Amino acid sequence: MGTTAEWSRLPVGRREYRQDTVLALVLAAGLAVTTVLYGSAGTYGDDQAAWWVSALMIVANAVPIAFRRRFPMSAAVVSALAFAATQLLHVPEVFLVNFTLFISLYSVGAWCSDRVRAEAVRWVVIGGMFAWLFIAISFGWAVPNALPNDEGALIPPYIAYSLLNIVINVIYFGAAWYAGNRAWASAVARHQLDERTAELAAERERSAAQAVTIERVRIARELHDVVAHHVSLMGVQAGAARRVIDRDPAQATASLGVVEESARTAVEELRRMLGTLRSVDEPRAGDPGVGDGPSTEGIARIGELAESARVAGHPTEYVVVGDERPVPPTVAAVAYRIVQEAVTNVLKHAGPTARADVRLRYLDDGVEVEVTDDGHGERAARNPSGSGLGHVGMRERVAAVDGRIEIGPRARGGYLVRAWLPTT
């Protein structure tokens, strides 16, 4: 956001210039009327200025108002000089000239972006006006009979008159100064609000773009979780069927049956996931781990994952430790997806005869799922063709429920995935 020192209310548009011109014409007409009326009332008696001098002063007082926003400081100086000239030349106008000077001083405070110069110009004008006032008061003191001398009054009349003039001028110039500064402060606040609004709009656009990206990553992770396990299992079983189809047709038939079942399951998982994606905020009752309250549906299906690895030719042991109990549906779903991804990695990377171990532990404050294999660990050439989305997806899922996860090779060979998920 830009600083207010670099910001200016100027230039303004044609609408503002038209408004100032109209105001100047209205004041000029008003000055002409009041000048005629004050002249007819004999304000200055025989010392009254000639008509053409009065007309010139009317123009001098009104014209700066037309330029008060375009050239605020120059307009204020000209208005101050015209105000003083009007008094010195005995032009019979003592009312509206106060408004023209007030408007000019106000405009300096409200529109001048150079605040230091605005302060200086106003101090010079106000200081000059007070100097003129004090000089006039001093001359008045030299004429003690200028006002009646009421010796019984609380305050001598001329002192009271002088103090009254000082107070009126303090209020007059103070009001012009305060009103101008308040107008400037309000304009700055509106400018800052507009900038913040623009920044918030830009931030909303960036957030929307980020949300789209995050959603794409989430969909990719879901697709990976749903498809990779079953496709890997189908690939293993199809390869086994191809190798034994000539010498052991029964085994080949069984393997192809597993391929068929995995294909059906993958299609069902995809249908279920796409249904969920269409209504992100409305979980479907049939989804793993989704229900009206705590559920173990997702966790109950972990045994199916162990069985699928066993059918694919990997000796797999599934062990449940602790007393089974309901867990939050989100935790159940995360536990299922973690084991699904880990078993898929065993099928893809651990070797054709690797042994797997799947464990589910019910702890006091959570559940823990663990999948290990006895592959060759980091010292052997595990298949590196994976995209890395699996590990990223597991970490993100665990982080979403404030859990902990450990992923990596074991020192004695093989690979380990262990995740602790809170249930309280």
C-alpha positions as CSV (number, residue, x, y, z in Angstrom):
1,M,0.0,0.0,0.0
2,G,1.4,3.4,-1.0
3,T,2.2,6.0,1.6
4,T,0.0,9.1,2.0
5,A,3.1,11.2,1.4
6,E,3.1,10.0,-2.2
7,W,-0.6,10.4,-2.6
8,S,-2.4,13.5,-3.9
9,R,-6.1,14.3,-4.2
10,L,-5.2,16.3,-7.2
11,P,-5.8,16.5,-10.1
12,V,-9.6,16.5,-9.9
13,G,-12.0,16.1,-12.7
14,R,-14.1,18.4,-14.7
15,R,-17.1,17.9,-12.4
16,E,-15.2,19.4,-9.5
17,Y,-14.0,22.3,-11.6
18,R,-17.5,23.1,-12.7
19,Q,-18.7,23.0,-9.1
20,D,-16.0,25.5,-8.1
21,T,-16.9,27.8,-11.0
22,V,-20.5,27.7,-10.1
23,L,-19.6,28.5,-6.4
24,A,-17.5,31.4,-7.5
25,L,-20.3,32.8,-9.6
26,V,-22.8,32.4,-6.8
27,L,-20.4,34.2,-4.4
28,A,-19.8,37.0,-6.9
29,A,-23.5,37.6,-7.2
30,G,-23.9,37.5,-3.5
31,L,-21.0,40.0,-3.0
32,A,-22.5,42.3,-5.6
33,V,-25.9,42.3,-3.7
34,T,-24.4,42.8,-0.3
35,T,-22.0,45.5,-1.5
36,V,-25.0,47.5,-2.9
37,L,-26.9,47.0,0.3
38,Y,-24.1,47.9,2.6
39,G,-23.3,50.9,0.4
40,S,-26.9,52.1,0.5
41,A,-26.8,51.7,4.3
42,G,-23.8,54.1,4.4
43,T,-21.4,51.7,5.9
44,Y,-18.3,53.9,5.2
45,G,-20.2,57.2,4.8
46,D,-18.3,59.6,2.6
47,D,-15.2,57.4,2.6
48,Q,-16.9,54.7,0.6
49,A,-14.9,53.3,-2.4
50,A,-16.0,54.2,-6.0
51,W,-18.3,51.7,-7.7
52,W,-15.6,50.5,-10.1
53,V,-13.3,49.7,-7.1
54,S,-16.0,47.8,-5.5
55,A,-16.6,45.8,-8.7
56,L,-12.9,45.1,-8.9
57,M,-12.8,43.8,-5.3
58,I,-15.9,41.6,-5.9
59,V,-14.1,40.0,-8.8
60,A,-10.8,39.7,-6.8
61,N,-12.7,37.9,-3.9
62,A,-14.8,35.6,-6.1
63,V,-12.3,34.5,-8.8
64,P,-9.9,32.5,-6.5
65,I,-12.8,30.3,-5.4
66,A,-13.0,29.0,-9.0
67,F,-9.4,27.7,-8.7
68,R,-9.5,26.6,-5.0
69,R,-8.9,23.0,-5.8
70,R,-6.7,23.4,-8.8
71,F,-4.3,25.8,-7.1
72,P,-5.3,25.8,-3.4
73,M,-2.3,27.7,-2.0
74,S,-2.3,30.4,-4.6
75,A,-6.0,30.9,-4.3
76,A,-5.6,31.3,-0.5
77,V,-3.0,34.0,-0.8
78,V,-5.0,35.9,-3.4
79,S,-8.1,35.6,-1.3
80,A,-6.3,37.0,1.8
81,L,-4.9,39.9,-0.2
82,A,-8.4,40.6,-1.7
83,F,-9.9,40.4,1.8
84,A,-7.4,43.0,3.1
85,A,-7.8,45.3,0.1
86,T,-11.5,45.2,0.5
87,Q,-11.2,46.5,4.0
88,L,-8.5,49.0,3.3
89,L,-10.2,50.5,0.3
90,H,-13.5,50.9,2.2
91,V,-15.5,48.7,-0.1
92,P,-18.9,48.4,1.6
93,E,-18.9,44.6,2.1
94,V,-18.2,43.0,5.5
95,F,-20.1,39.8,5.3
96,L,-19.5,37.4,2.4
97,V,-15.8,38.3,2.1
98,N,-15.4,36.3,5.3
99,F,-16.8,33.2,3.5
100,T,-14.5,33.5,0.6
101,L,-11.4,33.7,2.8
102,F,-12.8,30.8,4.9
103,I,-13.3,28.6,1.9
104,S,-9.9,29.4,0.5
105,L,-8.1,28.5,3.8
106,Y,-10.2,25.4,4.1
107,S,-9.3,24.3,0.6
108,V,-5.5,24.5,1.4
109,G,-6.0,22.1,4.2
110,A,-8.3,19.8,2.3
111,W,-6.7,19.6,-1.1
112,C,-3.0,20.5,-0.9
113,S,-0.9,17.3,-1.0
114,D,2.3,19.0,0.1
115,R,1.4,19.2,3.8
116,V,4.4,21.1,4.8
117,R,3.7,23.9,2.4
118,A,0.0,23.8,3.3
119,E,0.9,24.4,6.9
120,A,3.3,27.2,6.0
121,V,0.9,29.0,3.7
122,R,-1.9,28.9,6.3
123,W,0.4,30.2,9.0
124,V,1.5,33.1,6.8
125,V,-2.0,34.0,5.9
126,I,-3.4,33.7,9.5
127,G,-0.3,35.4,10.9
128,G,-0.8,38.3,8.5
129,M,-4.4,38.6,9.4
130,F,-3.7,38.7,13.2
131,A,-0.9,41.2,12.6
132,W,-3.3,43.4,10.8
133,L,-5.9,42.9,13.6
134,F,-3.4,43.9,16.3
135,I,-2.3,46.9,14.4
136,A,-5.9,48.0,14.1
137,I,-6.4,47.5,17.8
138,S,-3.3,49.5,18.6
139,F,-4.5,52.4,16.4
140,G,-7.8,52.2,18.2
141,W,-6.1,52.5,21.6
142,A,-4.7,55.8,20.3
143,V,-8.3,57.1,20.0
144,P,-9.7,56.6,23.5
145,N,-13.0,58.2,22.6
146,A,-13.7,55.7,19.8
147,L,-16.1,53.9,22.0
148,P,-18.2,55.3,24.9
149,N,-16.3,55.0,28.2
150,D,-18.6,53.3,30.7
151,E,-16.7,53.5,33.9
152,G,-19.2,51.3,35.7
153,A,-18.7,48.4,33.3
154,L,-16.9,45.2,34.5
155,I,-14.5,45.4,31.5
156,P,-13.7,48.7,29.7
157,P,-15.6,48.8,26.4
158,Y,-12.6,49.1,24.1
159,I,-10.8,46.2,25.9
160,A,-13.9,44.1,25.6
161,Y,-14.2,45.0,21.9
162,S,-10.6,44.1,21.3
163,L,-10.9,40.8,23.1
164,L,-14.1,40.0,21.3
165,N,-12.4,40.6,17.9
166,I,-9.5,38.3,18.9
167,V,-11.8,35.5,20.0
168,I,-13.9,35.7,16.9
169,N,-10.8,35.5,14.7
170,V,-9.3,32.6,16.7
171,I,-12.6,30.7,16.2
172,Y,-12.8,31.7,12.6
173,F,-9.3,30.7,11.5
174,G,-9.3,27.7,13.8
175,A,-12.5,26.4,12.3
176,A,-11.0,26.8,8.8
177,W,-7.8,25.0,9.8
178,Y,-9.6,22.2,11.5
179,A,-12.2,21.7,8.8
180,G,-9.5,21.5,6.1
181,N,-7.4,19.0,8.0
182,R,-10.4,16.8,8.8
183,A,-11.4,16.8,5.1
184,W,-7.8,15.8,4.2
185,A,-7.8,13.0,6.8
186,S,-11.1,11.7,5.6
187,A,-9.8,11.6,2.0
188,V,-6.7,9.8,3.1
189,A,-8.8,7.3,5.0
190,R,-11.0,6.7,1.9
191,H,-7.9,6.3,-0.2
192,Q,-6.4,3.7,2.2
193,L,-9.7,1.9,2.4
194,D,-9.9,1.8,-1.4
195,E,-6.3,0.4,-1.5
196,R,-7.1,-2.2,1.1
197,T,-10.2,-3.2,-0.8
198,A,-8.2,-3.6,-4.0
199,E,-5.6,-5.6,-2.1
200,L,-8.3,-7.8,-0.6
201,A,-9.9,-8.3,-4.1
202,A,-6.5,-9.3,-5.4
203,E,-5.9,-11.6,-2.5
204,R,-9.3,-13.2,-3.1
205,E,-8.3,-13.9,-6.7
206,R,-5.0,-15.3,-5.6
207,S,-6.7,-17.5,-2.9
208,A,-9.2,-18.7,-5.5
209,A,-6.4,-19.6,-7.8
210,Q,-4.6,-21.4,-5.0
211,A,-7.8,-23.2,-4.0
212,V,-8.1,-24.5,-7.6
213,T,-4.5,-25.7,-7.5
214,I,-5.0,-27.4,-4.1
215,E,-8.2,-29.0,-5.4
216,R,-6.4,-30.3,-8.4
217,V,-3.6,-31.8,-6.2
218,R,-6.3,-33.3,-3.9
219,I,-8.1,-34.9,-6.8
220,A,-4.8,-36.2,-8.1
221,R,-4.0,-37.7,-4.7
222,E,-7.4,-39.3,-4.5
223,L,-7.1,-40.8,-7.9
224,H,-3.6,-42.1,-7.0
225,D,-5.0,-43.7,-3.8
226,V,-8.0,-45.2,-5.5
227,V,-6.4,-46.5,-8.7
228,A,-2.8,-47.3,-7.9
229,H,-3.6,-50.1,-5.4
230,H,-6.0,-52.0,-7.7
231,V,-4.0,-51.4,-10.9
232,S,-0.9,-52.7,-9.2
233,L,-2.7,-55.8,-8.0
234,M,-4.2,-56.3,-11.5
235,G,-0.8,-56.0,-13.0
236,V,0.7,-58.6,-10.6
237,Q,-2.1,-61.1,-11.1
238,A,-2.1,-60.7,-14.9
239,G,1.6,-61.3,-15.0
240,A,1.2,-64.4,-12.9
241,A,-1.6,-65.7,-15.1
242,R,0.5,-65.2,-18.2
243,R,3.3,-67.2,-16.7
244,V,1.2,-70.2,-15.7
245,I,-1.6,-70.2,-18.3
246,D,0.0,-73.1,-20.2
247,R,1.0,-75.4,-17.3
248,D,-1.6,-74.5,-14.6
249,P,-4.8,-73.2,-16.2
250,A,-6.6,-73.3,-12.8
251,Q,-4.1,-71.0,-11.2
252,A,-4.3,-68.7,-14.3
253,T,-8.1,-68.7,-14.0
254,A,-7.9,-67.8,-10.3
255,S,-5.4,-64.9,-11.0
256,L,-7.6,-63.6,-13.8
257,G,-10.6,-63.7,-11.4
258,V,-8.6,-61.5,-9.0
259,V,-7.9,-59.1,-11.9
260,E,-11.6,-59.0,-12.6
261,E,-12.6,-58.4,-9.0
262,S,-9.9,-55.7,-8.7
263,A,-11.2,-54.0,-11.8
264,R,-14.7,-54.0,-10.4
265,T,-13.5,-52.6,-7.1
266,A,-11.5,-49.9,-8.8
267,V,-14.5,-48.8,-10.8
268,E,-16.6,-48.7,-7.7
269,E,-14.0,-46.7,-5.8
270,L,-13.8,-44.2,-8.7
271,R,-17.6,-43.9,-8.8
272,R,-17.7,-43.3,-5.1
273,M,-14.8,-40.8,-5.1
274,L,-16.3,-38.8,-8.0
275,G,-19.6,-38.6,-6.3
276,T,-17.8,-37.2,-3.2
277,L,-16.0,-34.6,-5.4
278,R,-19.2,-33.4,-6.8
279,S,-20.4,-32.5,-3.3
280,V,-17.3,-31.7,-1.4
281,D,-19.2,-30.5,1.7
282,E,-21.7,-33.4,1.8
283,P,-19.9,-36.7,2.5
284,R,-21.6,-39.8,1.2
285,A,-22.8,-42.4,3.6
286,G,-21.1,-45.2,1.6
287,D,-17.6,-43.8,1.6
288,P,-14.9,-45.4,3.7
289,G,-15.0,-44.0,7.2
290,V,-17.9,-41.6,6.5
291,G,-21.0,-41.8,8.7
292,D,-23.2,-39.9,11.1
293,G,-20.9,-40.6,14.0
294,P,-17.7,-42.5,15.0
295,S,-17.2,-45.4,12.7
296,T,-14.8,-48.3,12.0
297,E,-15.8,-49.0,8.5
298,G,-12.6,-47.7,7.0
299,I,-10.5,-49.5,9.6
300,A,-12.5,-52.7,9.1
301,R,-11.5,-52.8,5.4
302,I,-7.8,-52.8,6.3
303,G,-8.0,-56.6,6.5
304,E,-9.2,-56.6,2.9
305,L,-6.0,-54.8,1.9
306,A,-3.9,-57.4,3.6
307,E,-5.8,-60.1,1.9
308,S,-5.4,-58.5,-1.5
309,A,-1.6,-58.5,-1.0
310,R,-1.8,-62.1,0.0
311,V,-3.7,-63.0,-3.1
312,A,-1.1,-61.1,-5.2
313,G,1.5,-63.6,-4.0
314,H,3.0,-61.7,-1.1
315,P,2.8,-63.6,2.2
316,T,1.0,-61.0,4.4
317,E,0.2,-61.1,8.1
318,Y,-2.5,-58.9,9.5
319,V,-2.5,-58.3,13.3
320,V,-4.9,-56.2,15.4
321,V,-3.4,-55.1,18.8
322,G,-5.7,-53.8,21.5
323,D,-9.4,-53.7,22.0
324,E,-11.3,-52.6,19.0
325,R,-13.5,-49.4,19.5
326,P,-15.2,-46.8,17.3
327,V,-13.0,-44.1,16.0
328,P,-13.8,-40.8,14.3
329,P,-14.8,-41.3,10.6
330,T,-12.0,-39.0,9.4
331,V,-9.4,-40.9,11.3
332,A,-10.8,-44.2,10.0
333,A,-10.7,-43.0,6.4
334,V,-7.1,-41.7,6.8
335,A,-6.0,-45.0,8.4
336,Y,-7.5,-46.9,5.5
337,R,-5.8,-44.7,2.9
338,I,-2.4,-44.9,4.6
339,V,-2.5,-48.7,4.6
340,Q,-3.8,-48.8,1.1
341,E,-0.9,-46.7,-0.2
342,A,1.7,-48.7,1.8
343,V,0.4,-52.0,0.5
344,T,0.4,-50.7,-3.0
345,N,4.0,-49.7,-2.6
346,V,4.8,-53.2,-1.4
347,L,3.2,-54.6,-4.6
348,K,5.1,-52.2,-6.8
349,H,8.5,-51.8,-5.2
350,A,9.3,-54.6,-2.7
351,G,9.9,-57.4,-5.2
352,P,7.8,-60.3,-6.4
353,T,8.2,-62.5,-3.3
354,A,8.5,-59.9,-0.5
355,R,6.7,-60.6,2.7
356,A,4.4,-57.9,4.2
357,D,3.3,-57.3,7.7
358,V,0.2,-55.1,8.4
359,R,-0.6,-54.1,12.0
360,L,-3.4,-52.1,13.5
361,R,-2.9,-50.9,17.1
362,Y,-5.6,-49.4,19.4
363,L,-3.8,-47.1,21.8
364,D,-5.2,-45.0,24.7
365,D,-5.1,-41.8,22.7
366,G,-5.2,-42.9,19.2
367,V,-4.8,-45.7,16.6
368,E,-1.6,-46.7,14.9
369,V,-1.2,-48.4,11.6
370,E,2.0,-50.0,10.4
371,V,3.0,-51.7,7.2
372,T,6.4,-53.3,6.7
373,D,8.0,-55.5,4.2
374,D,11.2,-57.6,4.1
375,G,12.4,-56.2,0.8
376,H,16.0,-55.1,0.2
377,G,15.6,-51.6,1.7
378,E,17.8,-48.7,0.5
379,R,20.7,-51.0,-0.4
380,A,18.9,-52.6,-3.3
381,A,17.4,-51.1,-6.4
382,R,13.8,-50.7,-5.5
383,N,11.6,-49.6,-8.4
384,P,12.1,-45.8,-8.5
385,S,9.4,-45.1,-11.1
386,G,6.8,-43.8,-8.7
387,S,5.6,-40.2,-8.9
388,G,6.1,-39.4,-5.2
389,L,2.5,-38.5,-4.8
390,G,1.9,-41.5,-2.6
391,H,4.3,-40.3,0.2
392,V,3.1,-36.7,-0.2
393,G,-0.5,-37.8,0.1
394,M,0.1,-39.9,3.2
395,R,1.9,-37.0,4.9
396,E,-0.8,-34.5,4.0
397,R,-3.6,-36.8,5.2
398,V,-1.8,-37.5,8.6
399,A,-1.1,-33.8,9.0
400,A,-4.8,-33.0,8.4
401,V,-5.8,-34.9,11.5
402,D,-2.8,-33.8,13.6
403,G,-1.1,-37.2,13.5
404,R,2.5,-38.3,13.0
405,I,3.9,-40.6,10.3
406,E,7.3,-42.3,9.7
407,I,8.2,-43.4,6.2
408,G,11.5,-44.9,5.2
409,P,13.8,-47.9,4.7
410,R,14.5,-50.2,7.7
411,A,18.1,-50.8,8.7
412,R,17.7,-54.6,8.4
413,G,16.1,-54.4,5.0
414,G,12.7,-53.6,3.7
415,Y,10.5,-50.6,4.2
416,L,8.4,-49.1,7.0
417,V,5.3,-47.0,7.0
418,R,4.0,-46.2,10.5
419,A,1.3,-43.6,11.3
420,W,-0.2,-42.5,14.6
421,L,-3.6,-40.9,14.4
422,P,-5.3,-39.2,17.4
423,T,-8.8,-40.3,18.4
424,T,-9.3,-37.8,21.2
